[in-house]
Amino acid sequence: MMTIPKLIARAGKGERLTMVTAYDHPSAVLADEAGIDILLVGDSLGNVVQGEATTLPVTLEQSLYHTRLVARGVTKHSLVVGDMPFGTYQASEAQAIENAARYLKEAGAQAVKLEGGARVEATIAALVRAQIPVMAHIGLTPQSVHVMGGYKIQRVEAFLLDEAERVQAAGAFSVVLEGVQRDIATTITERLEIPTIGIGAGPDCDGQVLVWHDLLGLTDSAPKFVKRYATLAQTIRDALKAYKTDVEAGTFPGDEHSYAGGHK
């Protein structure tokens, strides 16, 4: 099984890390079997599972529920990280510790992720002192969409480098760089001792993360930086239409699909 020390050691040897989001048991089983290093139960479930416009409406209980589903599906390889929703760690360090501990105690995660640099530096340190591993997240932080005025590429090098160094000093074991200009992400990766995980931040990070639905082509549109590795939405549409056609034509179920004398 993947552990945090193993992740750090692999990145230190120049091995690239893989991370995908997962929100349920079947997707976790498949990703784990594929050898994906990290499964992030992202608050992006608000967008791709719940149909919300932003990640902000996701609640703690919803996030814990989905994290439990994912953790049950991991038996071979992946490290599970629970993404703390907006409003679950901003009020106080005590609030953050209480909520983050639930991911480890109740949901089966090995770590939590929270957004922000300097503004959550003390919170990260408090969580680490409480023996709760933390993945940080800087750059384009979706929970700050209203402050940022939208989802925009981050280009201020001095600020972003300072943010990265602060979360490292606070004890984060890795940091997600989202929507960060490539050359800045490269500089941050070279300066830090902890692994960087990029999403829309260029190829020079220590690892990469993609949203499950984007990677598999389950969404109608995706950000420019996404590479679709399948087009499952069309495959699913075709299967559903074929099923509808068979039922309406009376060709499904056939004799081979019927139970003659109960369960066998």
C-alpha positions as CSV (number, residue, x, y, z in Angstrom):
1,M,0.0,0.0,0.0
2,M,1.1,3.5,-0.7
3,T,2.2,5.6,2.3
4,I,3.2,9.2,2.7
5,P,6.9,8.4,3.3
6,K,6.8,6.2,0.1
7,L,5.3,9.1,-1.9
8,I,7.9,11.5,-0.7
9,A,10.7,9.0,-1.4
10,R,9.4,8.3,-4.9
11,A,9.3,12.0,-5.8
12,G,12.8,12.4,-4.4
13,K,14.0,9.8,-6.8
14,G,12.4,11.6,-9.7
15,E,9.5,9.2,-10.1
16,R,6.2,10.9,-11.2
17,L,3.2,10.6,-8.9
18,T,-0.4,10.0,-10.2
19,M,-3.5,11.3,-8.5
20,V,-7.1,11.2,-9.6
21,T,-10.3,12.2,-7.9
22,A,-12.8,9.5,-6.9
23,Y,-16.2,9.7,-5.3
24,D,-17.6,6.2,-5.0
25,H,-16.6,2.6,-4.4
26,P,-16.6,1.3,-8.0
27,S,-14.3,4.1,-9.2
28,A,-12.0,3.6,-6.2
29,V,-11.7,-0.1,-7.0
30,L,-10.8,0.6,-10.6
31,A,-8.3,3.3,-9.8
32,D,-6.7,1.2,-7.1
33,E,-6.3,-1.8,-9.4
34,A,-4.7,0.5,-12.0
35,G,-2.1,1.5,-9.5
36,I,-3.0,5.2,-9.1
37,D,-0.9,6.5,-6.2
38,I,-3.4,8.9,-4.6
39,L,-7.2,9.0,-4.7
40,L,-8.5,12.5,-3.8
41,V,-12.1,12.6,-2.7
42,G,-12.3,16.1,-4.0
43,D,-14.9,18.8,-3.1
44,S,-15.2,18.8,-6.9
45,L,-17.9,16.3,-6.2
46,G,-20.1,19.4,-5.9
47,N,-19.6,20.1,-9.6
48,V,-19.4,16.6,-11.2
49,V,-21.6,14.6,-8.9
50,Q,-24.1,17.0,-7.4
51,G,-24.4,19.4,-10.4
52,E,-23.5,22.5,-8.5
53,A,-21.9,25.5,-10.1
54,T,-19.1,25.7,-7.5
55,T,-17.6,23.5,-4.8
56,L,-18.9,25.8,-2.0
57,P,-22.2,23.9,-1.2
58,V,-20.5,20.6,-0.4
59,T,-20.9,19.8,3.3
60,L,-18.7,17.9,5.7
61,E,-21.1,15.0,6.0
62,Q,-21.3,14.6,2.3
63,S,-17.6,14.7,1.9
64,L,-17.1,12.1,4.7
65,Y,-19.7,9.9,3.1
66,H,-18.0,9.8,-0.2
67,T,-14.6,9.4,1.4
68,R,-15.9,6.3,3.2
69,L,-17.1,4.8,-0.1
70,V,-13.7,5.4,-1.7
71,A,-11.7,4.0,1.2
72,R,-13.7,0.8,1.1
73,G,-12.6,0.3,-2.5
74,V,-8.9,0.5,-1.8
75,T,-7.2,-2.8,-1.1
76,K,-4.0,-2.8,-3.1
77,H,-2.2,0.5,-3.6
78,S,-3.8,3.9,-3.4
79,L,-3.5,6.5,-0.6
80,V,-6.8,8.2,0.1
81,V,-7.0,11.9,0.8
82,G,-10.2,13.6,1.9
83,D,-10.7,17.2,0.6
84,M,-12.1,19.4,3.4
85,P,-15.0,21.5,2.2
86,F,-15.4,25.2,2.5
87,G,-16.3,26.3,6.0
88,T,-15.0,23.2,7.8
89,Y,-11.5,24.5,8.8
90,Q,-11.6,28.3,8.5
91,A,-13.2,29.2,11.9
92,S,-10.5,28.0,14.2
93,E,-7.7,25.5,14.6
94,A,-9.9,23.5,17.0
95,Q,-12.6,23.3,14.4
96,A,-10.1,22.1,11.7
97,I,-8.7,19.4,14.0
98,E,-12.1,18.1,15.0
99,N,-13.3,17.9,11.4
100,A,-10.1,16.6,9.9
101,A,-9.8,13.8,12.5
102,R,-13.1,12.5,11.3
103,Y,-11.6,11.7,7.9
104,L,-9.1,9.5,9.5
105,K,-11.2,8.0,12.3
106,E,-14.6,7.5,10.5
107,A,-14.0,7.6,6.8
108,G,-10.7,5.7,6.4
109,A,-8.6,8.4,4.7
110,Q,-4.9,8.7,5.4
111,A,-4.7,12.5,5.0
112,V,-6.7,15.6,4.3
113,K,-6.4,18.4,1.9
114,L,-7.2,22.1,2.5
115,E,-6.9,25.1,0.3
116,G,-4.7,28.2,0.9
117,G,-1.2,29.2,1.6
118,A,-0.3,31.8,4.3
119,R,-3.9,32.1,5.5
120,V,-4.0,28.5,6.5
121,E,-0.4,28.1,7.5
122,A,-1.2,28.0,11.3
123,T,-4.0,25.6,10.6
124,I,-1.8,23.2,8.7
125,A,0.8,23.3,11.6
126,A,-2.0,22.6,14.1
127,L,-3.2,19.6,12.1
128,V,0.3,18.2,11.7
129,R,0.9,18.6,15.5
130,A,-2.3,16.6,16.0
131,Q,-0.8,13.8,13.8
132,I,-3.1,14.5,10.8
133,P,-1.2,14.5,7.5
134,V,-2.0,17.5,5.3
135,M,-1.9,18.0,1.5
136,A,-1.9,21.8,0.8
137,H,-3.4,23.5,-2.3
138,I,-2.3,26.8,-3.7
139,G,-2.7,28.8,-6.9
140,L,-6.2,28.7,-8.3
141,T,-8.2,27.7,-5.2
142,P,-11.9,26.9,-6.2
143,Q,-13.2,27.7,-2.7
144,S,-12.0,31.3,-3.2
145,V,-13.8,31.7,-6.5
146,H,-15.7,34.8,-5.2
147,V,-12.6,36.5,-3.9
148,M,-10.6,35.7,-7.1
149,G,-13.5,36.8,-9.3
150,G,-13.6,33.5,-11.2
151,Y,-11.2,30.7,-12.1
152,K,-8.0,32.4,-13.4
153,I,-4.5,31.3,-14.0
154,Q,-2.1,32.4,-11.2
155,R,0.9,34.3,-12.5
156,V,2.5,36.2,-9.5
157,E,5.7,34.2,-8.9
158,A,7.0,35.8,-5.7
159,F,3.6,35.4,-4.0
160,L,3.1,31.8,-5.1
161,L,6.6,30.8,-4.1
162,D,6.1,32.3,-0.7
163,E,2.8,30.5,-0.4
164,A,4.5,27.2,-1.3
165,E,7.3,27.6,1.1
166,R,4.9,28.6,3.9
167,V,2.8,25.4,3.6
168,Q,6.0,23.3,3.4
169,A,7.4,25.0,6.6
170,A,4.0,24.4,8.3
171,G,4.4,20.6,7.7
172,A,2.4,19.8,4.6
173,F,3.6,16.6,3.0
174,S,2.8,17.8,-0.5
175,V,1.1,20.7,-2.3
176,V,-1.3,20.9,-5.2
177,L,-0.5,23.6,-7.7
178,E,-3.6,24.5,-9.6
179,G,-3.8,26.9,-12.5
180,V,-0.2,28.1,-12.0
181,Q,1.8,29.4,-14.9
182,R,4.2,26.6,-16.0
183,D,7.5,28.4,-15.4
184,I,6.4,29.4,-11.9
185,A,5.3,25.8,-11.1
186,T,8.7,24.6,-12.3
187,T,10.5,27.0,-10.0
188,I,8.3,26.0,-7.0
189,T,8.9,22.3,-7.7
190,E,12.7,22.9,-7.9
191,R,12.7,24.9,-4.6
192,L,10.5,22.6,-2.5
193,E,11.5,19.4,-0.7
194,I,7.9,18.1,-0.7
195,P,6.2,16.8,-3.8
196,T,4.2,19.1,-6.0
197,I,1.0,17.8,-7.7
198,G,0.0,19.8,-10.8
199,I,-3.3,20.5,-12.4
200,G,-3.1,23.0,-15.2
201,A,0.4,23.8,-14.0
202,G,2.6,22.2,-16.7
203,P,4.6,19.0,-16.9
204,D,7.4,19.7,-14.5
205,C,5.6,19.1,-11.2
206,D,6.4,15.9,-9.3
207,G,2.9,14.5,-10.1
208,Q,-0.4,15.3,-11.8
209,V,-4.0,15.1,-10.9
210,L,-7.1,15.0,-13.0
211,V,-10.8,14.8,-12.2
212,W,-12.3,11.4,-12.8
213,H,-15.1,12.6,-15.0
214,D,-12.8,14.8,-17.2
215,L,-10.1,12.0,-17.6
216,L,-12.7,9.5,-18.7
217,G,-14.7,11.8,-21.0
218,L,-17.8,11.7,-18.9
219,T,-18.4,15.5,-19.1
220,D,-19.5,17.4,-22.1
221,S,-16.7,20.0,-21.7
222,A,-13.4,20.2,-19.8
223,P,-10.7,22.7,-19.1
224,K,-8.0,23.2,-21.8
225,F,-5.3,21.4,-19.7
226,V,-7.3,18.2,-19.5
227,K,-6.4,15.2,-21.6
228,R,-9.3,12.8,-22.2
229,Y,-8.2,9.2,-22.0
230,A,-11.6,7.9,-23.0
231,T,-15.0,9.1,-24.3
232,L,-17.2,7.2,-22.0
233,A,-20.1,9.6,-22.2
234,Q,-20.9,8.6,-25.8
235,T,-20.3,4.9,-25.0
236,I,-22.9,5.1,-22.2
237,R,-25.4,7.0,-24.4
238,D,-25.1,4.4,-27.1
239,A,-25.6,1.6,-24.5
240,L,-28.7,3.2,-23.0
241,K,-30.2,3.8,-26.5
242,A,-29.5,0.2,-27.4
243,Y,-31.2,-1.0,-24.2
244,K,-34.2,1.3,-24.9
245,T,-34.5,0.0,-28.5
246,D,-34.4,-3.7,-27.3
247,V,-37.0,-3.2,-24.6
248,E,-39.3,-1.3,-26.9
249,A,-38.9,-4.0,-29.6
250,G,-39.5,-6.8,-27.1
251,T,-36.1,-8.4,-27.8
252,F,-34.9,-7.9,-24.2
253,P,-35.1,-9.9,-22.0
254,G,-34.9,-13.0,-24.1
255,D,-35.2,-16.6,-22.8
256,E,-31.5,-16.6,-22.0
257,H,-32.0,-13.7,-19.6
258,S,-35.0,-15.1,-17.7
259,Y,-35.1,-17.2,-14.6
260,A,-37.1,-20.4,-15.1
261,G,-37.2,-21.6,-11.5
262,G,-35.9,-18.9,-9.2
263,H,-32.3,-18.0,-8.5
264,K,-29.5,-20.3,-9.6
